[in-house]
Amino acid sequence: MRFASVMPRADLERIGYFRNFPHLLGTVHCFCGNDEDHRSQLRKHDAGEDWTDAQLASDLVLIPAACYPVYSALAARGAVPASGYLVNVEADCFRREPSLDPIRIQSFHMQELVHVGRPGDVLAFRDRWLESGLALFSAWGLAGTIEPADDPFLGRAAVVMARSQRQQALKFELQLPITDPSKPTACMSANYHLDSFGRLAGLVFADGTPTHSVCAGFGFERIALALFRHHGTTLEHWPGEVRDALSLAAPETASRF
């Protein structure tokens, strides 16, 4: 599946993203007035005043992670097959996290591998991809470590939710040193959602049992910056085995990259 940078606001509300991460969410606002309102906004703009009061929230939001549009799309198909779903998804994403750190950009591209199915199957999928992720990064000459992690929840229950996420081993990150060796950066993550998306999005098996789900995500820009940080910016000087693993062995391919 491939998605643009926006998704229906109702789909994100249905799975509860706003409840936990309102500080990260980007909404799409549009002008909803008439000609007279437009003239009023122009006068405010020309006078150096705030003109955005006529911009109202639309039915769209910016996608915060590539997997979020997947759950409603799959639920619309009806009952989930007994074997579940495996989805390879890409999307341009946005999270409101202003930072001077080049690895913490607000607009970024993600590829995620999503498994929707039964608990044992999705956990095996997660463990397999954590192992494969380590092998993949190693082939690129990047020595990462797998670490337990939690999401940046907001609200009174944030500390409790983060602690619970770690205690249940629901989230792991493959971390690499990039801008600050003492603070490695997550370039891949694997998240086990239990049956939360199954219940909230209506992803159920034929007998009505909610599905469980896992997503393994890769951040393209972070991986690219990690490669440049560790191997330099001249691709011809990169180790041959790394260029082979990235299919950059041919000079013409390297120059396009």
C-alpha positions in Angstrom: 0.0 0.0 0.0 1.1 3.6 -0.7 -0.5 6.7 0.8 -0.2 10.4 0.3 0.6 12.7 3.3 -3.0 13.0 4.5 -5.8 10.7 5.8 -9.3 11.1 7.1 -9.5 12.7 10.5 -12.3 10.3 11.5 -10.0 7.3 11.0 -7.4 8.7 13.3 -10.0 9.7 15.9 -11.4 6.2 15.8 -8.1 4.6 16.9 -7.5 7.2 19.6 -4.4 8.9 18.3 -5.5 12.3 19.5 -6.1 11.0 23.1 -2.4 10.1 23.5 -0.5 12.3 21.1 -2.3 15.6 20.5 1.1 17.4 20.6 2.4 15.5 17.6 -0.7 15.7 15.4 -0.9 18.1 12.4 -4.4 19.0 11.2 -5.3 20.4 7.8 -7.0 23.7 8.0 -8.8 25.4 5.1 -10.5 28.7 4.3 -14.2 28.2 4.8 -15.6 31.7 4.3 -17.3 33.7 1.6 -16.1 36.6 -0.6 -16.7 39.1 2.3 -14.7 37.0 4.7 -11.9 36.8 2.1 -11.8 40.6 1.8 -11.7 40.8 5.6 -8.8 38.4 5.7 -6.9 40.3 3.1 -7.3 43.6 5.0 -6.0 41.9 8.1 -3.1 40.4 6.2 -2.2 43.7 4.6 -2.3 45.4 8.0 0.1 42.8 9.5 -2.7 41.3 11.6 -3.5 37.7 12.2 -5.6 36.5 9.2 -5.9 32.8 10.1 -9.2 32.9 12.1 -11.1 32.0 8.9 -9.0 28.8 8.5 -11.0 26.0 10.0 -10.1 22.3 10.6 -11.0 20.1 7.7 -11.8 16.4 7.6 -8.2 15.6 6.9 -5.1 15.2 9.1 -1.4 14.7 8.3 -0.3 11.1 8.6 1.8 10.6 11.8 3.1 7.2 10.8 2.8 5.1 7.6 0.7 2.3 9.2 -2.2 4.4 10.5 -4.2 4.5 7.3 -3.8 0.8 6.9 -6.1 -0.3 9.7 -9.3 1.4 8.4 -8.5 0.3 4.9 -8.3 -3.3 5.9 -11.3 -3.1 8.2 -13.4 -1.9 5.2 -12.7 -5.3 3.5 -14.8 -7.1 6.1 -13.8 -10.1 8.3 -10.0 -10.7 8.5 -8.9 -14.0 6.9 -7.7 -16.6 9.4 -4.1 -16.2 8.1 -4.3 -12.4 8.8 -2.8 -9.7 6.6 0.8 -8.8 5.8 1.2 -5.2 4.5 4.2 -3.3 3.1 3.3 0.4 3.4 5.0 3.7 2.6 3.9 7.2 3.3 5.1 10.8 3.8 4.5 11.5 7.5 4.4 14.5 9.8 4.9 15.0 13.5 5.0 18.3 15.3 8.4 17.9 16.9 10.4 21.1 16.2 14.1 20.6 16.8 17.5 21.9 15.7 18.7 18.3 15.5 18.8 17.3 11.8 17.6 13.8 12.6 14.4 15.0 14.2 12.7 16.5 11.2 9.0 17.1 11.2 8.2 15.8 7.7 9.7 12.5 6.8 9.2 9.3 4.8 8.5 5.9 6.4 8.3 2.3 5.3 6.4 0.0 7.6 5.8 -3.8 7.6 2.5 -4.5 9.2 1.1 -7.9 10.4 -2.5 -8.1 11.4 -3.5 -11.5 12.8 -3.3 -13.7 15.8 -1.1 -12.9 18.9 1.5 -15.7 18.3 1.8 -15.0 14.6 2.3 -11.2 15.0 4.8 -11.6 17.9 6.8 -14.1 15.8 6.7 -11.5 13.0 8.0 -8.8 15.3 10.9 -10.9 16.6 11.8 -12.0 13.1 12.0 -8.4 11.9 14.0 -7.2 14.9 16.5 -9.9 14.1 16.4 -9.1 10.4 16.7 -5.4 11.1 20.0 -5.9 13.0 21.3 -8.0 10.1 20.2 -5.4 7.6 21.9 -2.5 9.4 25.0 -4.6 10.0 25.2 -5.3 6.2 25.2 -1.5 5.8 28.1 -1.1 8.2 25.9 0.3 10.9 26.3 -1.2 14.4 23.0 -0.8 16.1 21.4 -2.2 19.3 17.9 -3.2 20.1 16.5 -1.4 23.1 13.1 -1.4 24.9 11.3 1.9 24.3 8.0 3.8 24.9 6.0 6.3 23.0 5.9 10.1 23.9 2.4 10.0 25.5 0.8 13.2 26.7 -1.6 13.8 29.6 -2.0 12.8 33.2 -1.6 9.1 32.5 1.5 9.5 30.3 4.0 8.1 32.8 1.8 5.2 33.7 1.2 4.3 30.0 4.9 4.6 29.1 5.8 2.4 32.1 3.2 -0.2 31.1 4.4 -0.2 27.5 7.9 -1.1 28.7 6.8 -3.6 31.3 4.8 -5.4 28.6 7.7 -5.2 26.1 5.4 -3.7 23.5 7.9 -1.4 21.8 11.5 -1.9 20.7 13.9 0.3 18.8 17.0 -0.3 16.7 19.2 2.6 17.8 22.3 4.1 16.1 24.6 6.8 17.2 24.3 9.7 14.6 24.5 13.3 15.8 25.3 12.5 19.5 27.1 9.2 20.3 25.8 9.4 23.9 22.2 9.5 22.7 21.6 6.9 19.9 18.7 7.5 17.6 15.9 5.1 16.6 16.2 4.3 12.9 13.8 1.3 13.1 11.1 0.4 15.6 8.8 -2.5 16.2 5.5 -1.9 18.0 3.0 -4.5 19.3 -0.4 -3.0 19.6 -2.1 -6.0 21.3 -5.7 -6.0 20.1 -6.2 -2.2 20.4 -6.4 -1.5 16.7 -8.5 -4.6 16.2 -11.1 -3.3 18.6 -11.0 0.4 17.7 -10.8 0.0 13.9 -13.1 -3.0 13.7 -10.5 -5.4 12.5 -12.0 -8.7 13.5 -12.0 -12.4 12.4 -15.1 -14.1 11.2 -16.0 -15.1 14.7 -15.9 -11.5 15.9 -12.5 -11.9 17.8 -10.4 -8.7 17.5 -7.1 -9.1 15.7 -3.7 -8.2 17.2 -1.2 -6.2 15.2 2.5 -5.4 14.9 4.3 -2.8 12.8 8.1 -2.6 12.0 9.0 0.8 10.7 12.0 2.3 9.0 12.8 6.0 8.8 14.4 6.8 5.5 16.0 10.1 6.3 17.5 8.9 9.6 19.0 5.8 7.9 20.5 8.1 5.1 22.0 10.4 7.7 23.4 7.4 9.7 25.0 6.1 6.5 26.6 9.5 5.7 27.7 10.0 9.4 29.5 6.6 9.5 30.8 6.3 5.9 31.2 9.9 4.8 29.5 11.8 2.0 31.6 10.5 -0.9 29.9 7.3 -2.0 32.9 6.1 -3.9 34.8 5.9 -0.6 32.2 3.7 1.1 33.2 0.1 1.9 32.5 -2.1 -1.1 30.4 -4.6 0.9 28.2 -1.7 2.0 27.7 -0.4 -1.5 26.9 -3.9 -2.7 24.3 -4.3 0.1 22.7 -1.0 -0.9 23.0 -1.8 -4.7 25.4 1.2 -5.1 28.3 -0.7 -6.6 27.7 0.7 -10.1 29.1 4.3 -10.4 26.0 5.5 -12.3 23.8 4.2 -9.5 25.9 5.9 -6.9 25.8 9.2 -8.6 22.0 9.1 -8.8 21.8 8.3 -5.1 
